[in-house]
Every structure is written in C-alpha cells, then in structure tokens.
Amino acid sequence: MRLSIETIRVSASSAVAALIRFYSRTVDWLSVSSNLCLTVLTCLFAFSFVTWVVRAPGREIALFFPDSAGVSRGEPRLVSRAPNREMLAELVASEVLLGPSDQRFSAPFDSNERPGTVMLRDDKLYVDLAERVALTPPDRLRRGIESLERSLRLALPGLKTVAITIGGREPYTSGLPRESESARKTQENN
C-alpha cells in the first residue's frame, strides 16, 4: 500500500487544522479568568509535587568522633538538606557538637550548644563555637576540633581553609600551645 504525496498533504493539513482547532478552543477556555487561575494553580501544584517526590528529604553524611582510644572515626548520620553550603556547614557543626549516637564514640566537647557564627567566604569557612566549649579538657578539645574540621572538610569538599574559633578567639594561639609548637620550643631550649 503506497501513500501518495496528495494523501500525505491531506493528512498533514488535517493534522494542522486539528491543532489550530485545539489551540483556539484552549485559548477560548483559558480566556475565562477562573479557568486560567485553576490551570496555573494545577500546574504549580503538579510541579511542586513532582519536585518533592524526586528530592530526598535528607542527606547522609559522615561525622567524625573520637573513640575510646582517641582515634577519630566516622559515624554516618542522616541530616536534612541545606539550601546552601554555609547552612550545611552550620548543620554539620551542630551535629558534631551534639555528639555521637553510637556509644562506642565519645562526645568531642563538654558543651553541646549550637555554633555561634558560621560564615563561608571564597572557599574559606569560619566557625565560631560558644565559649563554654573551652571548658573541655585540653586533649579532648584538641581532638574535638580536629573531628569537627574533618567532618566539615568531608561534607564540604573544596574548602581551602577551615578556621575554628572559640568565643571569637583561635584556640592554642595564646594559652595552651599545640603539640608541635611545644615540641619545637623544647628543642629550642635544649
């Protein structure tokens, strides 16, 4: 069965005519303001529903906590989605401050308060912790800061700098020296 060019032209013109009729009926139906409003609301609802279904409610990240031997180990945790990297950093810092859910790990800090300020500027992250965190014993504080930094770097790849402060001051810049600094000063004195 061969189709002639005339048959194809007739089919194409009838298809175009059907599309024009459909378009004109749709425009007539939408010209009533209530129908237009109903259509727009239905489209918005459908779009919202589809994006809600497709998007998972949370994200699993690894948070690091010291174990009984003092070694930092990862614990998976489901956290809510954050709209941007800065809010994700605040969420990660809050979760680390809350402590582990696994009993094999120890809390990195004595205080489980929320972080004070979290700022992300040009791949440099600044996290300010509450002053109560400084009451944590020095060894635990050092491990806690390392665990927090490691958790932040894993959750936010590409960070150039992570600056963690306690009450606006960098820990170990005054007061207790870092282990490497105390070893160096001991060598200089000898």
C-alpha positions as CSV (number, residue, x, y, z in Angstrom):
1,M,0.0,0.0,0.0
2,R,1.7,3.2,-1.2
3,L,0.8,6.6,0.1
4,S,0.7,9.2,-2.5
5,I,2.0,12.7,-2.0
6,E,-1.6,14.0,-2.2
7,T,-2.6,11.7,0.7
8,I,0.3,12.9,2.9
9,R,-0.6,16.5,2.1
10,V,-4.2,16.0,3.1
11,S,-3.2,14.2,6.3
12,A,-0.7,16.9,7.2
13,S,-3.3,19.7,6.5
14,S,-5.9,17.9,8.6
15,A,-3.4,17.5,11.5
16,V,-2.6,21.2,11.3
17,A,-6.2,22.1,11.2
18,A,-6.9,19.9,14.3
19,L,-4.0,21.6,16.2
20,I,-5.4,25.0,15.3
21,R,-8.9,24.0,16.5
22,F,-7.4,22.6,19.7
23,Y,-5.4,25.8,20.2
24,S,-8.4,28.1,19.6
25,R,-10.6,26.0,22.0
26,T,-7.8,26.1,24.7
27,V,-7.5,29.9,24.3
28,D,-11.2,30.3,24.5
29,W,-11.4,28.1,27.6
30,L,-8.5,29.9,29.2
31,S,-9.9,33.3,28.4
32,V,-12.3,32.9,31.4
33,S,-10.2,34.1,34.3
34,S,-11.3,31.3,36.7
35,N,-10.2,28.6,34.2
36,L,-6.8,30.3,33.8
37,C,-6.3,30.6,37.5
38,L,-7.3,26.9,38.0
39,T,-4.9,25.8,35.3
40,V,-2.0,27.8,36.7
41,L,-2.6,26.5,40.2
42,T,-2.9,22.9,39.0
43,C,0.4,23.3,37.1
44,L,2.2,24.8,40.1
45,F,0.9,22.0,42.4
46,A,1.9,19.3,39.9
47,F,5.4,20.8,39.6
48,S,5.7,21.2,43.4
49,F,4.6,17.6,44.0
50,V,7.0,16.2,41.4
51,T,10.0,18.1,42.8
52,W,9.0,17.0,46.4
53,V,8.8,13.3,45.3
54,V,12.1,13.4,43.4
55,R,14.1,15.2,46.0
56,A,15.0,13.1,49.0
57,P,14.2,14.6,52.4
58,G,17.7,14.2,53.8
59,R,21.3,13.5,53.1
60,E,23.6,11.0,54.7
61,I,27.0,12.5,55.8
62,A,29.8,11.1,57.9
63,L,30.6,12.9,61.2
64,F,33.8,12.1,63.0
65,F,34.1,11.5,66.7
66,P,36.9,10.2,68.9
67,D,36.6,6.6,70.1
68,S,37.8,5.2,73.4
69,A,41.4,5.1,72.1
70,G,41.3,8.7,71.0
71,V,41.2,7.9,67.3
72,S,38.7,9.8,65.2
73,R,36.2,7.5,63.5
74,G,33.3,8.2,61.2
75,E,29.6,7.8,62.1
76,P,27.0,8.1,59.3
77,R,24.2,10.5,60.1
78,L,21.1,11.5,58.1
79,V,20.7,15.3,58.2
80,S,18.2,17.5,56.5
81,R,19.0,19.1,53.2
82,A,20.5,22.5,53.4
83,P,19.8,25.1,50.7
84,N,23.4,26.2,50.5
85,R,26.9,25.3,51.6
86,E,27.1,27.7,54.5
87,M,23.9,26.3,56.1
88,L,25.2,22.8,55.5
89,A,28.4,23.8,57.4
90,E,26.3,25.1,60.3
91,L,24.2,21.9,60.3
92,V,27.4,19.7,60.4
93,A,28.9,21.8,63.2
94,S,25.7,21.5,65.2
95,E,25.6,17.7,64.7
96,V,29.2,17.3,65.8
97,L,28.5,19.5,68.9
98,L,25.5,17.3,69.7
99,G,27.8,14.3,70.0
100,P,27.7,10.8,68.6
101,S,24.7,8.5,68.7
102,D,26.9,5.4,68.8
103,Q,28.0,4.6,72.3
104,R,31.5,3.4,71.1
105,F,32.4,7.1,70.5
106,S,32.8,9.9,72.9
107,A,31.5,13.4,72.7
108,P,34.2,15.7,71.4
109,F,33.2,18.6,73.6
110,D,31.7,19.1,77.1
111,S,29.2,21.6,75.7
112,N,26.6,20.6,73.2
113,E,25.5,24.1,72.2
114,R,24.9,25.3,68.7
115,P,27.8,27.0,66.9
116,G,27.7,30.8,67.3
117,T,28.6,32.0,63.8
118,V,29.3,30.1,60.6
119,M,30.5,32.0,57.5
120,L,31.7,30.7,54.2
121,R,33.5,33.2,52.0
122,D,35.6,32.2,48.9
123,D,36.1,28.6,50.0
124,K,37.2,29.7,53.5
125,L,35.0,28.5,56.3
126,Y,34.8,30.3,59.6
127,V,33.1,28.5,62.6
128,D,32.8,30.2,66.0
129,L,31.9,28.0,68.9
130,A,30.5,29.1,72.2
131,E,32.9,30.0,75.0
132,R,31.7,27.0,77.1
133,V,33.4,24.7,74.7
134,A,36.8,26.0,76.1
135,L,35.9,24.3,79.4
136,T,36.6,20.9,77.7
137,P,39.8,19.3,78.9
138,P,42.7,20.3,76.5
139,D,43.3,16.9,74.9
140,R,39.6,16.3,74.3
141,L,39.3,19.9,73.0
142,R,42.1,19.3,70.5
143,R,40.6,16.0,69.3
144,G,37.2,17.6,69.1
145,I,38.4,20.5,67.0
146,E,40.2,18.0,64.7
147,S,37.0,15.9,64.5
148,L,34.9,19.0,63.7
149,E,37.3,20.1,61.0
150,R,37.5,16.7,59.4
151,S,33.7,16.4,59.4
152,L,33.4,19.8,57.8
153,R,36.0,19.1,55.1
154,L,34.3,15.8,54.2
155,A,30.8,17.4,54.0
156,L,32.0,20.4,52.1
157,P,34.7,19.3,49.6
158,G,36.9,22.0,48.1
159,L,37.4,24.1,51.2
160,K,40.7,25.9,51.3
161,T,40.7,27.0,54.9
162,V,38.6,26.0,57.9
163,A,39.1,28.4,60.8
164,I,37.5,27.3,64.1
165,T,37.3,29.8,66.9
166,I,36.0,29.6,70.4
167,G,34.3,32.8,71.6
168,G,35.9,34.7,68.7
169,R,39.5,33.6,69.6
170,E,41.6,30.9,67.8
171,P,42.4,28.1,70.3
172,Y,46.0,27.5,71.1
173,T,47.2,30.8,69.7
174,S,47.5,32.0,73.3
175,G,47.4,29.8,76.3
176,L,48.0,26.2,75.6
177,P,50.4,25.6,72.7
178,R,49.9,23.0,70.1
179,E,51.8,19.7,70.5
180,S,54.1,20.6,67.6
181,E,54.8,24.1,69.0
182,S,55.6,22.7,72.5
183,A,58.0,20.1,70.9
184,R,59.7,22.8,68.9
185,K,60.1,25.1,71.9
186,T,61.5,22.3,73.9
187,Q,64.1,21.6,71.2
188,E,65.0,25.3,71.0
189,N,65.5,25.5,74.8
190,N,67.9,22.4,74.7
